[in-house]
Amino acid sequence: MTATAFTEASTSRFARIKEGELDLQLHYNDVGEGAETVVMLHGSGPGASGWANFHRNIEPLLNAGYRVILMDCPGWSKSDTIVSVGSRSNLNAQALKGLLDVLDLDRVHIIGNSMGAHSTVAFALEYPERIGKLILMGGGTGGPSAFVPQPTEGIKLIGALYREPTIENLKKMMNVFVFDASGLTDELFQTRLDNILARRDHLENFVKSSTLNPKQFPDFSHRLHEITADTLLVWGREDRFVPMDTGLRLLAGLPKAQLHVFNRCGHWAQWEHAEKFNRMILDFLNH
């Protein structure tokens, strides 16, 4: 498949996974046929999906010879819905393990954004033999910020959008999601809202999960030293969802980590600074 040929529809796949207590259908996008595979795990915003989060980052990896898997976590996009009463980080990690088993993939590099970064850390702790290099953006559960009140402004806005999915609440969230909101078009807002409203069961079950267990993403600070994989941390200096000092805590805890901070960047580094981000991750994966 050439870089100009792939689309969301042409790469769309489903897999039935049975892993531990999980028995559900996962949706994923599968692009390329490289000897090494990069898995991308999306964030927790309403209407999120692997494709929506990472569509600006697939082509360079494909051109460099990687296979790319974008997994829609349980409770998002076209994957089955679920109520999480425990750690959603570990739930997503278990789902990823099930998907990799179905795809017969022994070892992968993982790029995780926000919730996806939390899930990547959980996966690395539970299945260290299955990971290559890790890239964590705007998350990874290095503990709460020492400087910014919790929950943060952005997390409050996500909660409001889940409970009242309107175009007004979506715009409020997205306007602090990125540093420069001028690139957010009405078409983008409407597409995202349509995705949100298409799966009200996902919205309802996320709210129910948060009510049953407000701490869906546990703090792994005390276990970060166990992760010995090469890790690239990427943060936006103006991140109003997961503050930058959380990245510093991850840097201190992960033995083989390095940190890159983008100035004039919010919570979506791979979208806001896509060209530089793509060059950086390729250099990191290749060397």
Beta strands, then each sheet from edge to edge (+ up, - down):
strand 1: 12-19
strand 2: 22-31
strand 3: 37-41
strand 4: 67-71
strand 5: 108-113
strand 6: 131-137
strand 7: 231-236
strand 8: 257-262
sheet 1: 1+ 2- 4+ 3+ 5+ 6+ 7+ 8+
end
